[in-house]
Amino acid sequence: MVGNKPAHDPTNKNRIKNVLTWAVNNLHQKINTYDLANRAFLTRSTFDRHFRETMQTSPHAWLTKVRLEKAQSLLASSNVSIETVARSCGYVSALSLRISFKKQLGLTPGQFRKLQ
């Protein structure tokens, strides 16, 4: 027990789940860990701890993964510009998408698109 609540409070899992759903539906916005914590009505450090317990990764790593998955989907299924893909996934520019894409996946968005 922590205070009056069990160590694995199901309400925190529900908060995390609700925040994840919101984030996936709003990836086009600039979202950071503080935004997610505020949506969960938790401090950033408490949110980070519960998020890691629930998802086995950090909020930042999860956001990057989800953004890149959406970018891959858009690149594979549409002909919209890479700039448009970047903004649709919450990146400020095509360059920031390119840097993240290359770092995480080993190729650029343009190279990925050509392989599809």
C-alpha positions as CSV (number, residue, x, y, z in Angstrom):
1,M,0.0,0.0,0.0
2,V,1.1,3.5,-0.7
3,G,-1.0,5.9,1.4
4,N,-4.6,4.7,1.0
5,K,-4.0,3.2,-2.5
6,P,-2.5,-0.1,-3.5
7,A,0.9,0.1,-5.2
8,H,-0.6,-0.8,-8.5
9,D,-3.7,1.4,-8.5
10,P,-6.0,0.5,-11.4
11,T,-7.1,4.1,-11.7
12,N,-3.6,5.1,-12.8
13,K,-3.7,2.4,-15.5
14,N,-7.0,3.8,-16.7
15,R,-5.5,7.2,-16.7
16,I,-2.5,6.0,-18.8
17,K,-4.9,4.2,-21.2
18,N,-7.0,7.3,-21.7
19,V,-4.0,9.4,-22.3
20,L,-2.6,7.0,-24.8
21,T,-5.9,7.0,-26.7
22,W,-5.9,10.8,-26.7
23,A,-2.3,11.0,-27.9
24,V,-2.8,8.6,-30.8
25,N,-5.8,10.6,-31.9
26,N,-3.9,13.9,-31.6
27,L,-0.5,13.1,-33.0
28,H,-0.7,16.0,-35.3
29,Q,-0.3,18.3,-32.3
30,K,3.0,19.0,-30.6
31,I,2.7,16.6,-27.6
32,N,5.3,16.1,-24.9
33,T,5.6,14.3,-21.6
34,Y,4.3,17.2,-19.6
35,D,1.2,17.4,-21.8
36,L,0.5,13.7,-21.2
37,A,1.0,14.1,-17.5
38,N,-1.4,17.0,-17.4
39,R,-4.0,15.0,-19.3
40,A,-3.6,12.2,-16.7
41,F,-3.9,14.8,-13.8
42,L,-0.5,13.6,-12.5
43,T,2.8,15.3,-12.0
44,R,5.3,14.6,-14.7
45,S,7.5,12.4,-12.5
46,T,4.5,10.4,-11.2
47,F,3.1,10.0,-14.7
48,D,6.5,8.9,-15.9
49,R,6.8,6.2,-13.2
50,H,3.3,4.9,-13.9
51,F,3.8,5.0,-17.6
52,R,7.0,3.0,-17.4
53,E,5.3,0.4,-15.1
54,T,2.4,0.1,-17.5
55,M,4.1,0.3,-20.9
56,Q,7.7,-0.9,-20.1
57,T,9.1,2.2,-21.9
58,S,9.3,5.9,-21.4
59,P,6.6,8.3,-22.6
60,H,9.1,9.9,-25.0
61,A,10.1,6.6,-26.5
62,W,6.5,5.6,-26.9
63,L,5.6,8.9,-28.6
64,T,8.5,8.5,-31.0
65,K,7.5,5.0,-31.8
66,V,3.8,5.9,-32.4
67,R,4.8,8.9,-34.5
68,L,7.1,6.9,-36.6
69,E,4.5,4.1,-37.1
70,K,2.0,6.7,-38.3
71,A,4.6,8.3,-40.6
72,Q,5.4,4.9,-42.1
73,S,1.7,4.2,-42.7
74,L,1.3,7.6,-44.4
75,L,4.4,7.2,-46.5
76,A,3.3,3.8,-47.6
77,S,-0.3,4.6,-48.4
78,S,-0.3,8.1,-49.8
79,N,1.7,10.5,-52.0
80,V,1.5,13.5,-49.7
81,S,4.7,15.4,-49.2
82,I,7.1,14.4,-46.5
83,E,6.5,17.8,-44.9
84,T,2.8,17.0,-44.6
85,V,3.6,13.6,-43.2
86,A,5.9,15.2,-40.6
87,R,3.3,17.7,-39.5
88,S,0.6,15.0,-39.4
89,C,2.7,13.1,-37.0
90,G,3.6,15.9,-34.6
91,Y,7.0,16.8,-36.0
92,V,7.8,20.5,-36.6
93,S,9.4,19.9,-40.0
94,A,10.4,17.3,-42.5
95,L,13.9,17.7,-41.2
96,S,13.0,16.7,-37.7
97,L,11.0,13.7,-39.1
98,R,14.0,12.8,-41.2
99,I,16.4,12.9,-38.3
100,S,14.1,10.7,-36.1
101,F,13.3,8.3,-38.9
102,K,17.0,7.8,-39.8
103,K,18.0,7.4,-36.1
104,Q,15.3,4.9,-35.3
105,L,14.9,3.0,-38.6
106,G,18.2,3.5,-40.4
107,L,16.8,5.1,-43.5
108,T,15.2,8.4,-44.5
109,P,11.5,8.8,-45.1
110,G,12.2,9.2,-48.9
111,Q,14.2,6.0,-48.9
112,F,11.4,4.2,-47.0
113,R,8.8,5.4,-49.4
114,K,10.8,4.2,-52.4
115,L,10.9,0.7,-50.9
116,Q,7.1,0.5,-50.6
